Amino acid sequence: MSSTPNYATLAAAYVKGLTEGRVDPAEVIAWADDLLCNDPDTQDWMIEISTAKADDRVGVVQQLNTVKGDVDEAALAELVAQQG
């Protein structure tokens, strides 16, 4: 990947990883925590994921599906290939 993928692409990769069992919800929650600390443009989905319970895989997926933006399919394929 030549640049950092946008949030929609990262969210789509996390959704695939969560639904296919390659990613743990705690990893996504940690990502959202980091975003809250470092991105001045806090969005509702960041807060919802950050405060989710680590055993709420379905809830985390639902919040990831609310992330707006265009998914870069090439970057998505690369991110998914790197999982687990």
PAVO-440410 format. One line per 4 residues: number of its first residue (from 1); their letters; for each residue x, z, y of N, C-alpha, C. Coordinates in steps of 0.001 Angstrom, whole numbers, plus 500000, padded with zeros to 6 digits. Layout:
BEGIN
NUM) a) X/Z/Y/X/Z/Y/X/Z/Y  ...;
***
This chain:
BEGIN
1) msst) 500843/500000/498829/500000/500000/500000/500887/500000/501232  500605/499124/502139/501434/499021/503324/501058/500034/504392  499827/500490/504382/499401/501482/505367/498489/502505/504693  498221/503572/505416/497350/504613/504879/495916/504089/504809;
5) pnya) 495278/504198/503656/493886/503740/503538/492956/504554/504440  491867/503925/504863/490893/504641/505689/490121/505636/504830  489359/506489/505500/488626/507534/504790/487628/506976/503781  486976/505863/504106/485997/505287/503184/486670/504849/501885;
9) tlaa) 487858/504280/501985/488595/503842/500805/489067/505040/499992  489588/506052/500665/490017/507269/499973/488833/507950/499286  487702/508011/499990/486507/508628/499410/486051/507864/498172  486062/506542/498241/485648/505733/497093/486578/505971/495899;
13) ayvk) 487863/506118/496157/488815/506398/495079/488539/507769/494475  488259/508750/495322/487937/510084/494806/486640/510067/493997  485655/509303/494437/484399/509202/493677/484675/508658/492280  485455/507581/492191/485775/507014/490879/486522/508036/490031;
17) glte) 487488/508707/490632/488264/509694/489886/487428/510869/489413  486523/511336/490264/485659/512452/489886/484678/512056/488792  484076/510896/488931/483069/510486/487955/483684/510095/486622  484953/509706/486626/485623/509323/485386/486525/510436/484847;
21) grvd) 486501/511604/485493/487218/512767/484994/488716/512792/485239  489213/511948/486116/490648/511921/486401/491040/512778/487600  490059/513193/488373/490301/513997/489578/489459/515252/489493  490050/516356/489876/489363/517641/489905/488759/517848/491298;
25) paev) 487546/518404/491398/486955/518647/492717/487861/519462/493645  488648/520373/493088/489538/521187/493925/490527/520320/494692  490942/519204/494114/491859/518284/494802/491180/517667/496025  489922/517296/495873/489176/516691/496975/488900/517738/498056;
29) iawa) 488597/518944/497637/488352/520037/498586/489622/520318/499392  490769/520304/498739/492040/520512/499444/492293/519390/500450  491950/518164/500078/492080/517026/500992/491211/517242/502237  489966/517652/502026/489058/517897/503150/489565/519052/504015;
33) ddll) 490101/520079/503384/490687/521200/504149/491797/520694/505057  492655/519843/504513/493766/519286/505284/493248/518454/506454  492208/517672/506204/491629/516863/507275/491093/517742/508397  490430/518822/508028/489874/519719/509041/490973/520326/509918;
37) cndp) 492125/520551/509325/493242/521140/510074/493981/520119/510928  493945/518853/510524/494810/517866/511165/494119/516706/511862  492837/516518/511652/492125/515410/512291/491241/515964/513401  491514/515589/514648/490702/516122/515748/489258/515614/515743;
41) dtqd) 488985/514564/514973/487639/513999/514889/486929/514538/513647  486608/515824/513663/485947/516470/512524/484577/515839/512297  484297/515538/511036/483018/514946/510672/482294/515876/509695  480980/515772/509670/480174/516666/508822/480603/516642/507362;
45) wmie) 480889/515472/506823/481251/515383/505404/482527/516167/505117  483443/516217/506084/484679/516980/505901/484360/518460/505716  483468/518959/506549/483076/520368/506487/482348/520653/505177  481417/519771/504802/480642/519963/503575/481537/519987/502338;
49) ista) 482501/519083/502284/483407/519061/501130/484326/520276/501165  484826/520607/502335/485737/521742/502464/485096/523045/502006  483816/523179/502226/483125/524423/501873/482420/524352/500514  482607/523244/499796/481994/523099/498473/482690/524010/497461;
53) kadd) 481984/524311/496399/482564/525093/495307/483332/524148/494382  484441/524625/493857/485303/523793/493020/484615/523309/491744  483521/523950/491346/482814/523500/490137/481608/522610/490460  481451/522225/491737/480318/521396/492161/480734/519926/492275;
57) rvgv) 481081/519345/491145/481531/517943/491104/480470/517007/491700  479208/517201/491339/478131/516329/491817/477977/516444/493338  478012/517656/493859/477892/517853/495301/479031/517211/496070  480247/517310/495538/481404/516692/496192/481247/515173/496184;
61) vqql) 480821/514612/495056/480599/513166/494983/479532/512740/495992  478458/513512/496086/477393/513174/497048/477934/513135/498469  478759/514100/498830/479326/514126/500180/480304/512970/500388  481106/512659/499384/482033/511526/499500/481277/510228/499731;
65) ntvk) 480103/510123/499138/479300/508908/499309/478711/508768/500708  478845/509789/501549/478343/509699/502931/479415/509231/503905  480647/509085/503435/481738/508666/504323/481511/507209/504721  481475/506974/506004/481187/505641/506524/482481/504846/506712;
69) gdvd) 482352/503541/506577/483486/502660/506797/483556/501580/505737  484457/500641/505955/484656/499548/505016/485715/499936/503993  485424/499674/502743/486359/499980/501661/487300/498795/501471  488579/499077/501478/489616/498072/501196/489763/498021/499680;
73) eaal) 489243/496963/499066/489193/496875/497602/490587/496862/496969  491543/496224/497615/492902/496189/497070/493521/497586/497089  493354/498289/498200/493880/499657/498307/493152/500579/497334  491843/500380/497184/491061/501182/496244/491597/501017/494822;
77) aelv) 491838/499793/494411/492349/499536/493061/493705/500220/492862  494546/500193/493879/495854/500834/493775/495721/502354/493690  494840/502928/494499/494626/504379/494465/494083/504822/493108  493134/504085/492570/492544/504435/491284/493608/504336/490176;
81) aqqg) 494464/503341/490261/495525/503180/489259/496506/504355/489286  496649/505008/490433/497567/506124/490578/496980/507448/490085  495691/507481/489854/495034/508729/489442/495338/509060/487982  495512/510368/487747/495655/510905/486405/496384/510033/485491;
***
